[in-house]
Amino acid sequence: MTEMFTLLNTPDDPAHDAMVEKKSEFIGDACHVDSLDEALAFVETIRERHPKSRHVAYAAICGGADGRLSERMSDDGEPSGTAGKPILDVLRANGLTDCAVAVTRYFGGILLGSGGLIRAYSTGASLAVKAARRARIVPCRMYRVRLEYAQIGSFQRIVSAVDGEQTGQEFTDRVTVEVSVPMEQAETFETRLRETSTAPCRWVSRYPVDMYRRSKSRLSWRA
């Protein structure tokens, strides 16, 4: 499976960078989105920030690591294929999903031609993506496990051994813990739980998720 990544910057605080090409300024903004509708809303906020700009071209990709992706782009009045497509190509080349990039152009009075526009919008998008915080998407399985208090220490060692992450816990007469485990380690994790001495740990539910991770730190997840 091809590795996929997402951006962590929010629509309210997108990654940002800019460049000038023949007196036209190209401003790139990039952020994480959970849907194409959210991408459109993000683009509208960029338009509101730049009411005097000539164009706000954009591209967005949403979808899972299973390859079923949805894409959207717009040249916003630039010649067809010279703005939205170059931005989309940057997202594809970086293996990105669940993100949007908008490139705003302030016209400087000099025509760039099709080739110049493609290079400028591609560079504007690349600068924004480079400025963004990025996370690798890791297919995981989420577990809710019910434990006796005496089992917490051994359970945490099992989770650590399979590169899992604890995402929640509840305390009653027992402890119910929610953890995510990389899919490639899920079978090992379940075997280790069953092999726990004296009183085996039992999971009460499990389901697949895609985890967003940077290095080994869990950042967020989506069902």
Secondary structure as GFF3:
##gff-version 3
##sequence-region A 1 223
A	DSSP	beta_strand	4	7	.	.	.	ID=ss1
A	DSSP	beta_strand	15	21	.	.	.	ID=ss2
A	DSSP	beta_strand	24	32	.	.	.	ID=ss3
A	DSSP	alpha_helix	36	49	.	.	.	ID=ss4
A	DSSP	beta_strand	55	63	.	.	.	ID=ss5
A	DSSP	beta_strand	69	74	.	.	.	ID=ss6
A	DSSP	alpha_helix	84	93	.	.	.	ID=ss7
A	DSSP	beta_strand	99	106	.	.	.	ID=ss8
A	DSSP	alpha_helix	113	131	.	.	.	ID=ss9
A	DSSP	beta_strand	134	147	.	.	.	ID=ss10
A	DSSP	three_ten_helix	149	151	.	.	.	ID=ss11
A	DSSP	alpha_helix	152	161	.	.	.	ID=ss12
A	DSSP	beta_strand	165	171	.	.	.	ID=ss13
A	DSSP	beta_strand	175	182	.	.	.	ID=ss14
A	DSSP	three_ten_helix	183	185	.	.	.	ID=ss15
A	DSSP	alpha_helix	186	194	.	.	.	ID=ss16
A	DSSP	beta_strand	202	214	.	.	.	ID=ss17
A	DSSP	beta_strand	217	222	.	.	.	ID=ss18
###
